[in-house]
Amino acid sequence: MESLLDLRKRLVSDGQLSDSDIDQLRERLLHDDDGMTMEKGNLLFELKETASASHLSPKFADLFVDGICELLLADVDSPGEIDDDEAKWVRAKIQAKGFIDKYDKKLIKELRRRSINFPDILNYKNEVTRKFESTLYFTRFLTLLAVFGSLFAAIALFVKGSVIVVDGMVDFFAHLASPDYEHLLETFVSSVDVFLFAMVLIIFGVGIYELFISKIDPVEKKTDSRPAWMQVSNVDDLKASLGKVILMVLIVTFFKHSIEVTYGNVNDLLKLGVGIVLIAGALYITNKSHHH
């Protein structure tokens, strides 16, 4: 009997597969005692790629589909199913040329219809879809505008806060004999307010980078040794981190205004007390939510 190697050489020598050639192939591949083997499957894929499309018999499509389906679904190890190794083999054969042709489409359609299972790896996408998805995925780098914008704004706020601190120190040494402690307190509290908002921007920038671009994991640090505010795995984590810092900004702002207000009657003190109770409640709820 003619070996598969000799059969392949004879069939691809002229790049043509006639109806009679297909009939011989069907008899040799599907009806002999060995049945379909991986070697025969590789031969079918090779014939599909090497034979001239204009000289390829229409019968080849049926032979190709029937042969590969029998190879994958009629084996002893996983009858009726496509196991992982078989799915990877088919995927590699289809992906080798970079696009899916009409024979591959018909094969995938029949495998989906005949098999008990259909692995996700065989849901092959055409070239246009893959290029569109690659472009769509590349648009995540647009978030770098938000990252750099947040970091630049944070730098500006840190500089502004530092200027406020320097002004407060200059004022303190200028009036060292009789310093105005209330004015100094207002000045330094204002700087804390600015610094806290700069921290919000840094957390936002770092969180956006980790969510959309890449995890920040320097060589000298382990993932579990990073500070808690850097451990952002989803949008909820980012919102939680931002919420805590924003709450601190609001508390500092309330404290700053409570210093500036003149308390002339009992109602003013009552309003201050209500504000303090509300802040305490907000801190309590935030702490409980963090532990939960």
N, C-alpha and C positions, 0 to 999 in steps of 0.2 A: 504494500500500500504506500502511496506517495506520502512523504512526511510533510508536516505543516510548513517547515522551512522551504522545501521545494515547491509546495503549493503557493506559498506567498511569492516566491521569486517568479513563478510562472504567471501569476495573476497580475502582478504589478509591473511586469516587464514592458508592457505596451500601454499601461495606464488606462486600460479599458476593462469593463466588467459587463459582459453581455448577459442575456437571459439564461443561456446555457451554462455560463460560468456560475451564476447565482444558484441554479439548480444543483450543480455539482457541489458548491459550497454548502448548501443546506443539507445535502445528503452526508457530506463529510463531517460537518460540524454538529448537527443535531441528531442524526439518525445512526451514528455508529455506537459501539458498545460503551465507549468512554463518556459519552454525553458532553455537555459543555464544560470546558475547563478554563482556568484563568488564561492559559496560553492561547486558547481559541478566542477568548474575549479580547485579548490584546490584538489578535490578528484582525478582528472585525473593526476595531478602532483604527488600526493602521491602514486597512484597505479604504476606509472612509476618508482618511486624510490624504492618501497617496493617489487614489484613482481620480482620473479627470471627471469633473462633475458633468461635463457634456457627454461623456461616454460611460456613464454609470447607469446601469439598468434600474428602472423604477422598482423592480422587485427587491433591490438591495435594502430599501427602507424597512420592509417587513422582515427580511432576514436579520438585519441588524437589531431591530427591536426584539424579535423573538429569541434570538441568541443571547443577548444580554439579560433579558428578563429570565430566561431559563437558568442562566449562570447564577443570578442573584437569588432567585426565588425557589429554585428546585434543588438546592443543595441540602445535604443531610443535617448540617449543623443548625441552620435556621430556616426551615422550610416556610415559604410564604412571607418571610420577613427579610428586610435589608439590614444586616448588622452594621456596626460602626466601620469595620475594615472595608466592607463592600461599598458603603456609602463614600468613604474617603477615596477609594479607588476610582469610582465613577466620577466623583467631583474632580479629581486630579486629571483624569482623561479629558474631561470637558474643558477644564480651565487651562489646559496646556497651550491651547492655541489662542486664548484670550477673548474668545467670543463663542456664542452658542449658535449652532447651525440648525437647519430644519430637522436633521436626523436626531440631534440631541434633544430638541424640543419634543419630538414624537416619543422618544425613549422616556423622557421624564414624565410625560403625560400618561404613558402606559404603566410605568412603575407606580405612579400615584393611584392608578385605577386598580391594578392587580395586587399590589402588596397589602399586607395587613397593616403595616406601619409605613410611614414615609418620613425619613429623617429630615430635619430642618436644613441640614447641610446641602441637600439637593435642591433647595429652593433657589436655584441659580438665577441671578439677575442679569439682564442684558447690559451691554456696555454703556448705553445712554443712562440707564438708571444708576449704575455704579458711579459714573462720572458726576451725575447730579448729586448723589449722596455724599461723595467726596467733597464736592464744592460746598454743599450745605454744612458738612462737618467742619470745613475750614473756616466758615463764618464765625465760629466760636472765638477766633482771635480778635474779633471786633470788641470783645469785652476788655481787651487790653487798653482801649481808650478810657474805660471806666476805672481800670486799675491805675494807670498812670495819672489820670485826672485826680483821683482820690489821694494818691501819694503826693502829688505836687501841692494840692490844697492843704494836706496835712503839714507839709513842710512850711508853707506860708503861715499856718496857724501856730505852729511851734515857734517860728520866728516872732510872730506877733505876741505870743504869750511871754517869750523871753524878754521882749522889749518892755512889756508891762512890768515884769519883775525888776528889770534894771531901773525903770522909772521909779518904782516903789523904793528900791534901795537908795537911789540918789536922794529921794525926798526924805527918807529916814535919816541919812547922815547929814542932810542939810538942816534938819530940825532935831538934831540929836538931843539938844538940851530940853526941848519941850515937844516931843513927837505927838502927832495926831494919830492915836492908835486906831480910831474908827476909820479914818481915811485910809490908813495903811491896810487894815483888814479888808476893806472894800476893794482895794487895788489888787491884793494878793488873791482874794477870792475870784476876782475877774480873770486873773491869769489861769487859775485852776479850771475855770469854766472853759476857757479857750483850749487849754491842754486836753481836757476831756473830749471836746468835740473833735480835736485832731486825732485822738485815739479812735473815735468812731470811724473816721475816714480811713485810718490804717486797717482796722479790722474789716471794714467793707472791702477795701482793695485786696487784702490778702485772701479773704473769703471768696471773692469772685474769681481770683486767680486759681485757687485750689479747686473750685467747683467746675470751672470751664476749661482750664488750660492744663495744669499738672499739679500733683501733690508736692508740697514743699517739704523735702526731707533731706537736709544737708548731710554730707558724709559723716560729720563729727557728731551728729545727733541721731538718736533712735526715734522712731515714730512715737513711742509711748512716753518719751521724755520731753516732748514739746509742750509748751504751756497750753492750758485748756482752751484759751481763746483762739489758738491756731488750729485746733482739731475740729475742722469743719468738714462734715461728710455730706451734708445736704442743705437745702435752703432753710429748713427749720432751725438747724444749728446756727446758721448765719444770723437769722432773725433773733434767736435767743441771745446770742452774744451782743448784737447791736442793741437789743432792747435793754439789757442790763446797763450798758454804758450810757445810753440815752436817758435812762432813769436817773443815773447819777448826775448827768448834766442838769436835768430838771431840778434835782434836789439842791445842787449847788446854786443854781439860779434862784430858787426859792430862798435859800439862805442869804444870798446877796441882797435880794430885795427886802427881806425881813430886817436886815441891818439898816437899810436906808429909810425905812418907814418910821414915822414918828407916831408913837402910841399915845393918843390923847385921852382915851376913855376905855371903859370896860369892853365895849364892842370890838375895838381894835385888838385887844388882848384875846378876846374870844375867837376872832377870826384866825389869829396866829395859832391858837391852840388847835382849832379844827384842821388847819393846814398841816400841823405837825402830826396829828393823829392820822390823817390821810396818807402822809408820807410813810409813817410807820406801818400802816396797813399794806401799802404798796411793796415795801421791803419784805414784809412777812410773806405776802403772796408769792413774790419772786423767789424767796428762799425755799418755800414749800414746793414750788414748781420745779426748781433746780434739783431738789432731792428726789422728786417723783420721776 
